[in-house]
């Protein structure tokens, strides 16, 4: 028999995996372009609503909607990148913050208009419900599934970054953008593709999140805070850093809510401020 | 800045240049006379008018650090909320004299501002944005969990105010409230005006343009940032205290991220880096919110979002920046 602390640890890890899928795209695009994209979770929310609509209105199976959530969020991000983001690559932080907060506000209002402000219900398939018993611990099947998905995503990302030509271009651009341009790498194009991929992953994260944290129009801002915390704690442009930070934040959030509920979200904000004061570039940041 | 490059005043001696900046213009006098209009034309809207004065003061305080020193803050509501809660607590448990309450609220905000300025001055860019956001959220969370002190999400009730100067009671129609808020705004505006048109104000603008080079000409960037951040926190605290005193309640909303985002929108809408930017922006923002939320409250933020996208894309220096460009073009013809 294992003590309940392992159950808390497991839930925290599963939650951290969810946060990782949500935030890894932002980490890479921020590292590439230093573009402060506060609308990142709006793409996640879009993915969530795509899944909810397909499952509830068109009775698709849950798993089949996940790729579509990814594609929809990626497509939306490509459109916005072309029309709006592209103009502000070299603008000040303030302009980028304002533009993307504006987009997030619009997305929240549109979600409220089309879907109402209530939490969206979701029907996960039979085999993902319930729990597996392991040495007296009830491990949620959905959470196991979540961890598996996140690990697959991590492996694909690391393999893609380390062993493909495109991955090498991304790494070069993150390390030194001007030098990469000098070598003939089209950094703007690299950025556009990475941006679409990252937003797509956020969309997938949004769809996966419904069963754990629910989905309503405030999602775009509630989880933006978590995502930004993970990105800045983990260090820009670092996948391993995001992974570690997501685990740290996920576990401390769940453990905080379980053992000291009166503190609320206080604990993770504290973790963030302390880490940033200790290492301004994040745990794994190089700048 | 391109505006500064075409400024004909640049040929002047430094003292004469600063003096020419601080000369009162006709439009300014007209603006301040126009703030009295609500008493004559819209006596039913005095409550809204005093809210606008509070928002304008808050936007002015953000302008000092964002518009002049170039520090982006996503957590400025922390000081607004601190001022509101501490002046509210003071008038509930000690006494209800308005001006001392104001001073108490502002002092608490300024002390916290000074303490956090040591952190703020070390960082720039994304880290700065995240630190201000994090500190703001920390305080908001603290106000929420200290239910016994602040009333938490139920709001803080039971503020009883004595008459202003022992003469004017805070009435139901907001006559005293508006005069009080406007008076406080005007006095602090004079202070801010003096500040930005001083050598200190000029070095703040230098820090905004290049904070690495400023120490080379003898202006220590970090010390300047600490000073202006504390002053800005003080002013934000006053704004919060005025809101607490005139509405006689404090809600969690006054320390929330929402308020930090709102004040940023107001300032940018009017034009950051201009004294009147926050003032004009808050007038437009608050009146628009009042009108729009009468129609469809939940979609108000849709229009704010559209507005932000449009301002960033087409009016990078806000409404006042756009206006002054038009005027400059018209004059050069």
Contacts between the chains, C-beta under 8 A, distances in Angstrom:
chain1	res1	chain2	res2	distance
A	30	B	126	7.0
A	34	B	125	7.4
A	34	B	126	7.4
A	36	B	126	6.0
A	36	B	129	6.8
A	84	B	309	6.7
A	84	B	313	7.1
A	87	B	313	6.7
A	88	B	312	7.2
A	91	B	312	8.0
A	93	B	72	5.5
A	93	B	125	5.7
A	93	B	126	7.2
A	93	B	129	6.7
A	94	B	66	7.2
A	94	B	72	5.1
A	94	B	268	7.5
A	94	B	272	7.5
A	95	B	312	5.2
A	95	B	316	6.8
A	97	B	72	6.4
A	97	B	74	7.5
A	97	B	129	6.8
A	97	B	264	8.0
A	98	B	264	7.2
A	98	B	265	7.8
A	98	B	268	5.7
A	98	B	308	5.2
A	98	B	311	7.2
A	98	B	312	5.0
A	99	B	308	6.8
A	99	B	309	6.0
A	99	B	312	4.4
A	99	B	313	7.5
A	101	B	261	6.3
A	101	B	264	7.8
A	101	B	305	7.8
A	101	B	308	6.3
A	102	B	304	7.4
A	102	B	305	4.4
A	102	B	306	7.2
A	102	B	307	7.3
A	102	B	308	3.0
A	102	B	309	4.4
A	102	B	312	7.0
A	103	B	305	6.5
A	103	B	309	6.7
A	104	B	305	7.3
A	105	B	301	4.5
A	105	B	302	7.0
A	105	B	304	5.3
A	105	B	305	3.3
A	105	B	308	7.0
A	106	B	301	7.8
A	106	B	302	5.7
A	106	B	305	3.6
A	106	B	306	6.4
A	106	B	309	7.5
A	107	B	305	7.9
A	108	B	301	6.1
A	109	B	298	7.2
A	109	B	299	5.1
A	109	B	300	7.9
A	109	B	301	5.0
A	109	B	302	3.3
A	109	B	305	6.7
A	110	B	302	6.9
A	112	B	298	5.3
A	112	B	299	7.3
A	113	B	298	8.0
A	113	B	299	6.5
A	113	B	302	7.7
A	117	B	298	7.0
A	221	B	257	7.5
A	225	B	133	7.3
A	225	B	137	6.7
A	225	B	257	7.9
A	228	B	130	6.0
A	228	B	133	7.1
A	229	B	130	7.5
A	229	B	134	7.5
A	232	B	126	6.5
A	232	B	127	6.6
A	232	B	130	4.4
A	236	B	126	7.4
A	262	B	145	5.9
A	263	B	141	8.0
A	263	B	145	6.7
A	264	B	141	5.5
A	264	B	144	6.7
A	264	B	145	5.8
A	265	B	137	7.3
A	265	B	141	5.6
A	266	B	138	6.7
A	266	B	141	4.6
A	266	B	142	6.9
A	266	B	145	6.8
A	269	B	134	5.2
A	269	B	137	4.9
A	269	B	138	4.6
A	269	B	141	6.4
A	270	B	138	6.6
A	272	B	130	7.1
A	272	B	134	4.9
A	273	B	131	6.6
A	273	B	134	4.6
A	273	B	135	6.5
A	273	B	138	6.7
A	276	B	123	7.8
A	276	B	127	6.0
A	276	B	130	6.3
A	276	B	131	5.8
A	276	B	134	7.2
A	277	B	119	6.3
A	277	B	131	7.7
A	280	B	122	7.3
A	280	B	123	5.8
A	280	B	127	4.9
A	281	B	127	7.5
